[in-house]
Amino acid sequence: MTIKVSKGLQSALGSGLRAVDQAAAPDLGKASGGSTESGKQEMLRILRKQQNVNASFLWVALVLLVILFGVGGGLIYLYREQPGVLTVILGGNLFTLLAVIDWLRRLWRDKSVLDALLFTVSGMAPEDAIKVISTFYFRMRSGQGN
């Protein structure tokens, strides 16, 4: 199973790993540099910032969904006597609602992944937290995201 997340979340994870000097795939022959608590806090700050951005987009998508549903319902009521116009309105409204729902689904997936990642690493030691995030990041980039 591959975890597909948005480019925004990928870049947030990448910039967080660059901030703590863990952006390169680990070299198995060398000891990894020790991660500090400040590095972990910087990583958590970047992830929380991305979480806030995702939450904003989520609210925009929900409001847009409600508005489109309301406009579609209002237009259906106005043109209820004209079947040809009604067909166009229903078809257009259905396709726009499906597009917004797909966007909402992708945002929800990103939110779930980010929430799980933040919950998992918040109580860990800095070294372990950075390992978890870097493992997730490199598996996600390679398409193995199991």
C-alpha positions in Angstrom: 0.0 0.0 0.0 1.4 3.3 -1.0 0.8 6.5 1.0 0.1 9.3 -1.4 0.3 12.8 0.2 0.4 16.2 -1.2 3.4 18.1 -2.5 3.0 20.5 0.4 3.4 17.8 3.0 6.3 16.3 1.2 8.1 19.6 1.0 7.3 20.3 4.7 8.8 16.9 5.7 11.8 17.6 3.4 12.4 21.1 4.8 12.1 19.8 8.3 14.7 17.1 7.7 17.0 19.6 6.1 16.6 21.8 9.2 18.0 19.0 11.3 20.7 17.9 8.8 18.9 14.6 8.0 17.8 15.3 4.4 20.1 12.7 2.8 19.3 9.1 2.9 21.3 7.5 5.8 24.6 5.9 4.9 24.5 2.5 6.6 28.2 2.3 7.2 28.4 5.5 9.3 27.1 6.4 12.7 24.3 8.9 12.4 24.7 12.3 13.8 22.9 12.8 17.1 19.7 14.7 17.0 19.0 17.3 19.6 15.9 18.4 21.3 16.0 21.7 19.5 16.2 19.9 16.1 13.1 17.8 17.1 11.3 21.0 18.2 12.2 22.7 14.9 10.8 19.6 13.0 7.6 19.7 15.1 7.2 23.4 14.4 7.5 22.9 10.7 5.0 20.0 10.8 2.5 22.0 12.9 2.8 24.9 10.5 1.9 22.5 7.7 -0.9 21.2 9.8 -2.4 24.7 10.2 -2.1 25.3 6.4 -4.0 22.0 5.8 -6.6 23.0 8.3 -7.2 26.2 6.5 -7.6 24.5 3.2 -9.9 22.0 4.8 -12.2 24.7 6.0 -12.1 26.4 2.6 -13.1 23.2 0.9 -15.9 22.6 3.4 -17.3 26.1 2.9 -17.0 25.8 -0.9 -18.9 22.5 -0.8 -21.7 24.0 1.2 -21.9 27.0 -1.0 -21.9 24.9 -4.2 -24.6 22.7 -2.8 -26.7 25.7 -1.8 -26.3 27.5 -5.2 -27.2 24.2 -7.0 -30.3 23.8 -4.9 -31.3 27.4 -5.4 -30.9 27.1 -9.2 -32.8 23.8 -9.3 -35.7 25.5 -7.5 -35.6 28.5 -9.8 -35.6 26.5 -13.0 -37.8 23.6 -11.9 -40.2 24.2 -14.8 -37.4 23.9 -17.5 -36.1 20.3 -17.8 -33.3 21.1 -20.3 -31.8 23.8 -18.0 -32.4 21.6 -15.0 -30.4 18.8 -16.6 -27.4 21.2 -17.3 -27.6 22.6 -13.7 -27.7 19.1 -12.1 -24.9 17.8 -14.3 -22.6 20.8 -13.7 -23.4 20.9 -10.0 -22.7 17.2 -9.6 -19.3 17.5 -11.3 -18.2 20.5 -9.3 -19.3 18.8 -6.1 -17.4 15.7 -7.0 -14.2 17.8 -7.7 -14.5 19.5 -4.3 -15.2 16.2 -2.6 -12.0 14.7 -4.2 -10.0 17.7 -3.0 -11.5 17.3 0.4 -10.6 13.6 0.5 -7.0 14.3 -0.4 -6.8 17.0 2.3 -8.3 14.7 4.8 -5.7 12.0 4.0 -2.9 14.5 4.5 -4.4 15.7 7.8 -4.7 12.1 9.0 -1.1 11.3 8.1 0.2 14.5 9.6 -1.8 14.0 12.8 -0.6 10.4 13.2 3.0 11.5 12.6 2.8 14.4 15.1 1.2 12.1 17.7 3.7 9.4 17.2 6.9 11.5 17.4 5.8 14.0 20.1 6.6 11.6 23.0 9.8 10.1 21.5 13.4 10.9 22.1 14.8 13.3 19.5 16.9 10.6 17.8 13.9 8.2 17.5 11.6 11.0 16.3 13.9 12.1 13.5 14.4 8.4 12.5 10.6 7.9 12.3 10.1 11.0 10.2 13.0 10.3 7.9 12.0 6.7 7.4 8.4 7.8 6.6 9.7 10.6 4.2 12.1 8.3 2.3 9.6 5.5 2.0 7.0 8.0 0.8 9.3 9.4 -1.8 10.4 5.9 -3.0 6.7 4.8 -3.3 7.0 2.1 -0.7 4.9 3.9 2.0 3.7 0.8 3.8 
